[in-house]
Amino acid sequence: MIEALDLVLIHQLLGEYGYAIDTANWTRFAALFEPDATLDYTGVRSRQVCAGIDEILEYFRDANHPAAHHVTNIVVVEADGEVQVHSKFLVPYTRPTHSPHRWYGGDYVDTVVRGNDGAWRFSRKVCTPRWQFTAAPFDDNDIAEHRRTF
């Protein structure tokens, strides 16, 4: 059974994932993965499953990132000697470079492991899209800049 502290640390890992991407802190991002981790984002248009931290970093550095990354509904499951984390993601594509502006969401299924240093890291991350909400066009003058999400 997973200890309460480990549950908190695993939740923290998912939160740090979003913060590292949103701040483009690629050193911190790399530290969240095992060196031989795999990343399967083929469901969200990655050309291939990324194997190893170098391929994962290359994919993320060049990606068309949303304005922010949010993870919710985090469930940690122990099965067959593995610790899996099931969660939901939602991301706003609301930057001027995003067309169309939209909210996008889906599921993550992650396998996490505890390293020799006690830190939890991703050993496998799978992203599956489930929905998209595309905003209707609006008059830019109707909404103050700081209030715009679409």
C-alpha positions in Angstrom: 0.0 0.0 0.0 1.2 3.5 -0.9 1.9 5.7 2.1 0.2 9.0 2.5 3.4 11.0 2.0 4.0 9.1 -1.3 0.6 10.1 -2.5 1.4 13.7 -1.8 4.7 13.4 -3.6 3.2 11.8 -6.6 0.5 14.5 -6.8 3.4 17.0 -6.5 5.2 15.3 -9.4 2.1 15.9 -11.7 1.9 19.5 -10.6 5.7 20.1 -11.2 5.3 18.6 -14.7 2.9 21.5 -15.6 4.9 24.2 -13.9 8.2 23.0 -15.6 6.6 23.1 -19.1 4.8 26.4 -18.5 8.0 28.1 -17.4 10.1 26.3 -20.0 12.4 25.1 -17.2 13.8 22.1 -19.2 16.4 21.2 -16.5 13.7 20.8 -13.9 11.4 19.1 -16.5 14.1 16.5 -17.3 14.6 15.7 -13.6 10.9 14.6 -13.4 11.7 11.6 -15.7 13.7 8.5 -15.4 16.6 8.6 -18.0 15.0 5.7 -20.0 11.4 6.9 -19.7 9.0 6.6 -22.5 6.5 9.2 -23.6 3.5 8.2 -25.8 1.9 11.4 -27.1 1.0 9.8 -30.5 -2.7 10.4 -29.6 -1.9 14.2 -29.7 0.0 14.1 -32.9 3.5 13.1 -31.8 5.1 11.3 -34.8 6.4 8.6 -32.5 6.8 7.3 -29.0 9.7 9.2 -27.4 12.3 6.9 -25.7 14.7 8.4 -23.3 15.0 11.9 -21.8 16.8 13.4 -24.8 13.9 12.5 -27.2 11.3 13.6 -24.6 13.0 17.0 -24.2 13.3 17.5 -28.0 9.6 16.8 -28.4 8.6 19.3 -25.6 11.1 22.1 -26.6 9.6 22.2 -30.1 5.9 21.7 -29.2 3.1 24.2 -29.7 2.4 24.6 -26.0 -0.9 25.7 -24.5 -1.0 28.8 -22.3 -1.0 26.6 -19.2 -1.1 23.0 -18.2 -3.7 21.8 -15.6 -4.1 18.3 -14.2 -7.0 17.1 -12.0 -8.8 14.0 -10.8 -5.6 12.3 -9.9 -5.9 8.6 -8.8 -2.9 6.6 -7.8 -3.2 2.8 -8.3 -0.9 0.0 -7.4 -1.2 -3.1 -9.6 1.2 -5.9 -10.6 4.2 -4.3 -8.9 3.7 -0.9 -10.6 2.4 2.4 -9.5 0.1 4.0 -12.1 -1.4 7.5 -12.0 -4.6 8.2 -13.8 -5.5 11.8 -14.3 -7.4 14.3 -16.4 -5.7 17.3 -18.2 -7.2 20.5 -19.5 -5.3 23.1 -21.4 -6.2 26.5 -22.9 -4.8 27.2 -26.3 -5.4 31.0 -26.0 -2.1 32.6 -27.2 -2.2 34.8 -30.2 -0.3 32.0 -32.1 -3.0 29.5 -31.4 -5.7 29.1 -34.1 -8.4 28.4 -33.3 -8.5 29.4 -29.7 -9.8 26.4 -27.8 -9.8 24.4 -24.6 -8.5 20.9 -25.0 -8.6 17.9 -22.6 -8.1 14.3 -22.0 -6.4 11.6 -20.0 -3.0 10.9 -18.7 -1.9 7.4 -17.7 1.5 7.5 -16.1 3.7 4.9 -14.6 5.9 6.3 -11.8 8.8 4.9 -9.9 10.7 5.9 -6.8 14.4 6.5 -7.4 17.2 5.6 -5.1 17.1 9.2 -3.9 13.5 8.8 -2.8 12.1 11.0 -5.5 9.1 9.9 -7.6 9.7 10.1 -11.4 7.8 9.3 -14.6 9.0 6.1 -16.2 6.1 6.1 -18.8 3.6 8.8 -19.7 0.7 8.3 -22.1 -1.6 11.2 -23.2 -5.0 10.5 -24.8 -7.1 13.4 -26.0 -10.9 13.2 -25.2 -12.5 16.6 -26.0 -12.1 20.0 -27.4 -14.1 23.2 -27.0 -13.4 25.8 -29.7 -14.4 29.3 -29.0 -16.7 31.4 -31.2 -15.0 34.5 -32.6 -15.4 37.7 -30.6 -14.6 41.3 -31.0 -11.2 41.9 -29.4 -12.4 45.4 -28.2 -15.2 43.9 -26.1 -13.0 42.2 -23.5 -10.1 43.7 -21.6 -6.8 42.1 -22.4 -6.2 40.8 -18.9 -9.6 39.0 -18.9 -9.3 37.2 -22.2 -9.1 33.4 -22.2 -10.3 33.0 -25.8 
